[in-house]
Amino acid sequence: MPAQVHVFRCLDDNIGALVYDPNTGACAAIDAPEEKPILAALAQTGWRLSDILVTHRHGDHVQAIEPLKRRTGCRVVAPWKARDHVPLADALVREGDTVHVGDLQAHVWETPGHCADHVSYWFAADRDLFAGDTLFTLGCGRVLEGTYAELWSSLQRLAALPDEARVFCGHDYTLSNARFALAADPDNQALKARMAEAEAAKAQGRFLVPTTIGAEKATNPFLRAGEPALAKAVHKEGAKPVEVFQALREWKNRF
């Protein structure tokens, strides 16, 4: 049986996610932004928390680990590079490792750029990617550590996944991302449709998570830095895509 995923809101704009293996009853939370919404989601689904898979060390992704571990006894899996910031981790992972949640298997990909310790979890059998703050619906994370080239490389790696792969991100910034995307890529008809979809979702109390790799390649300006229209938007005609990406991300920082 395939994995089941339940998404919900935490804090102001974080997205919580539970990944459930119906074959074994194992259930992992992707990050731990806030205890109360995670417990409410567990109660709503009837699932029992067995694991927390940490994408990166930032406080809004790890601050509920301690109370959740104390309450449930769950195993905590964290990036090896975040070992000094996630002291309750039971397992530390790096590029090339695999993590099991019951019978489900996730490949660990190091995806630096937003921060040096960031990893993403790719559940290949289910075509589910948990990208943390690397890739958002219609956006990407800020470069807080490292270089723009590192984040661009991470995004290119994710973009090479199958178009049908579902992308679960760590925040709901969709409407602000969509406004920027339209400023950078105003003639993109698929993007205009996604903006309308995002506005309708907000009016109904929903959010556009998950998205898909195919949808992001068609509408996310940060995955489209190789397109002439995006290069023109930042006055970088003929430049390398990574240079266009940097100009787009710096523009978004000011937007």
C-alpha positions in Angstrom: 0.0 0.0 0.0 1.3 3.5 -0.8 2.3 6.1 1.8 -0.3 8.4 3.1 0.5 12.1 3.7 -1.4 14.6 5.8 -0.5 18.3 5.7 -1.6 21.0 8.0 -0.6 24.5 9.2 1.8 25.2 12.1 2.9 28.5 13.6 2.1 31.5 11.3 3.1 30.0 7.9 4.9 26.7 8.4 3.5 23.6 6.8 3.5 20.4 8.9 3.4 17.0 7.3 2.8 13.5 8.5 3.9 10.5 6.4 2.2 7.2 7.3 3.0 3.7 6.3 -0.4 1.8 6.3 1.5 -1.6 6.2 3.2 -1.1 9.6 1.5 1.8 11.2 4.8 3.8 11.4 4.3 7.6 11.1 6.9 10.3 10.6 6.5 14.0 11.1 8.6 16.1 8.7 10.2 18.6 11.0 8.7 19.7 14.3 7.6 23.3 14.1 4.9 23.3 16.8 3.7 20.6 19.2 0.0 21.4 19.4 -0.9 21.2 15.7 1.2 18.0 15.3 -0.7 16.4 18.1 -4.0 17.6 16.7 -3.1 16.1 13.3 -2.2 12.8 14.9 -5.5 12.8 16.7 -7.4 13.6 13.5 -5.7 10.8 11.5 -5.5 8.3 14.3 -1.8 7.8 13.6 0.9 7.2 16.2 4.1 9.2 15.9 7.2 6.9 15.5 9.7 9.3 13.8 10.6 12.9 13.2 12.7 13.6 10.0 14.5 16.9 10.3 15.3 18.9 7.2 17.5 21.6 8.8 18.3 23.1 12.1 16.3 26.4 12.1 14.2 26.9 15.2 10.8 27.0 13.4 11.6 23.4 12.2 13.0 21.8 15.4 11.5 23.6 18.4 8.9 21.0 19.1 11.2 18.0 19.0 11.8 17.8 22.8 8.2 17.8 23.9 7.2 15.4 21.1 10.0 13.0 21.9 9.2 13.1 25.6 5.5 12.5 24.9 5.8 9.8 22.2 9.3 8.3 22.5 9.7 8.8 18.8 13.0 8.4 17.0 14.6 11.7 15.7 16.5 11.7 12.5 18.6 14.8 11.7 21.2 16.0 9.3 24.7 15.1 10.4 25.8 18.7 9.7 23.1 19.8 12.2 24.3 17.5 15.0 25.3 20.3 17.3 21.8 21.9 17.0 19.6 18.8 17.3 21.0 17.3 20.5 18.1 14.8 20.8 18.8 13.2 17.5 18.9 9.4 17.5 20.3 9.1 14.0 22.4 11.4 11.9 22.2 11.2 8.2 24.1 12.6 5.2 24.1 12.4 1.4 23.5 8.9 0.1 21.9 7.6 3.3 18.4 6.0 3.4 15.8 6.3 6.2 13.0 3.9 6.8 9.6 4.8 8.2 8.1 1.3 8.6 8.4 -0.2 5.2 8.7 3.2 3.5 12.2 4.3 2.4 13.5 7.8 1.9 16.7 8.8 0.2 18.6 11.5 1.9 19.8 14.3 -0.4 22.0 17.1 0.9 20.4 20.3 -0.6 22.4 23.2 0.8 21.9 26.9 0.0 19.2 28.0 2.4 21.6 26.7 5.1 24.6 24.5 5.1 23.0 21.5 6.8 19.8 21.3 4.8 18.6 17.9 3.5 15.6 16.8 1.6 13.9 13.4 1.8 12.9 11.7 -1.4 10.4 8.8 -1.1 11.1 7.4 -4.6 8.5 4.6 -4.5 5.7 7.1 -3.7 7.2 10.0 -5.8 7.0 12.2 -2.7 9.7 14.9 -2.0 9.9 16.7 1.3 12.0 19.7 0.4 11.9 21.8 3.6 13.0 25.3 2.8 14.9 24.6 -0.4 11.9 24.6 -2.8 8.6 26.2 -2.2 5.4 26.3 -4.2 6.3 29.1 -6.7 9.4 30.0 -4.8 12.6 28.9 -3.0 14.4 29.7 0.2 16.6 32.6 0.9 20.4 32.1 0.7 21.3 32.4 4.4 24.6 30.4 4.2 26.8 29.3 1.4 26.4 30.6 -2.2 23.7 31.2 -4.8 25.4 28.6 -6.9 24.9 26.0 -4.2 21.2 26.7 -3.9 20.9 26.8 -7.7 22.6 23.4 -7.9 20.2 22.0 -5.2 17.2 23.3 -7.1 18.4 21.8 -10.4 18.8 18.5 -8.7 15.2 18.6 -7.5 13.9 19.8 -10.8 15.4 16.7 -12.4 12.9 14.5 -10.6 9.9 13.2 -12.5 7.2 15.8 -13.4 4.6 13.9 -11.4 6.7 13.9 -8.2 4.8 15.7 -5.4 6.7 18.4 -3.5 5.9 19.1 0.1 7.6 22.3 1.4 8.1 23.8 4.8 6.2 27.1 4.4 3.1 28.5 2.7 4.4 31.6 1.0 2.4 30.8 -2.1 0.6 34.1 -2.7 3.6 36.3 -2.1 5.6 34.0 -4.3 3.0 34.2 -7.0 3.0 38.0 -6.9 6.7 38.0 -7.4 6.6 35.4 -10.1 4.1 37.4 -12.1 6.3 40.5 -11.8 9.3 38.5 -13.2 7.3 36.4 -15.7 4.2 38.4 -16.6 3.4 36.6 -19.9 3.4 33.1 -18.4 -0.2 31.9 -18.9 0.3 28.8 -16.7 1.5 31.1 -13.9 -1.6 33.3 -14.2 -3.7 30.2 -13.8 -1.8 29.2 -10.7 -2.2 32.6 -9.2 -5.9 32.3 -9.6 -5.8 28.8 -8.1 -3.8 30.1 -5.1 -6.3 32.9 -4.5 -9.2 30.5 -4.6 -7.4 28.1 -2.2 -6.8 30.9 0.3 -10.4 32.0 0.1 -11.4 28.4 0.9 -8.9 28.0 3.8 -6.6 25.7 1.7 -3.0 26.0 0.5 -1.2 24.7 -2.6 0.9 22.1 -0.9 1.8 19.7 -2.3 2.7 21.0 -5.7 4.5 18.9 -8.4 7.8 19.2 -10.0 6.1 19.6 -13.4 4.0 22.5 -12.2 7.0 24.2 -10.6 9.1 23.8 -13.8 6.3 25.5 -15.7 5.7 28.4 -13.3 8.4 28.8 -10.6 10.8 31.6 -11.7 13.6 30.1 -9.7 13.5 26.9 -11.7 13.1 28.9 -15.0 16.3 30.9 -14.7 17.4 29.4 -18.0 14.5 30.9 -19.9 15.1 34.0 -22.0 12.1 35.8 -20.5 13.5 35.5 -17.0 16.9 36.7 -18.1 15.3 39.7 -19.7 13.3 40.5 -16.6 16.6 41.0 -14.6 18.6 42.5 -17.5 20.8 39.5 -17.7 20.2 38.5 -21.4 22.8 35.9 -22.4 24.1 35.3 -18.9 24.5 31.9 -17.3 21.3 30.6 -15.6 23.0 30.7 -12.2 23.6 34.4 -12.6 20.0 34.9 -13.6 18.9 32.9 -10.6 21.0 35.1 -8.3 19.5 38.2 -9.7 16.0 36.9 -9.3 16.6 35.8 -5.7 18.1 39.1 -4.8 15.1 40.9 -6.4 12.8 38.7 -4.4 14.6 39.6 -1.2 13.7 43.3 -1.9 10.2 42.6 -3.3 
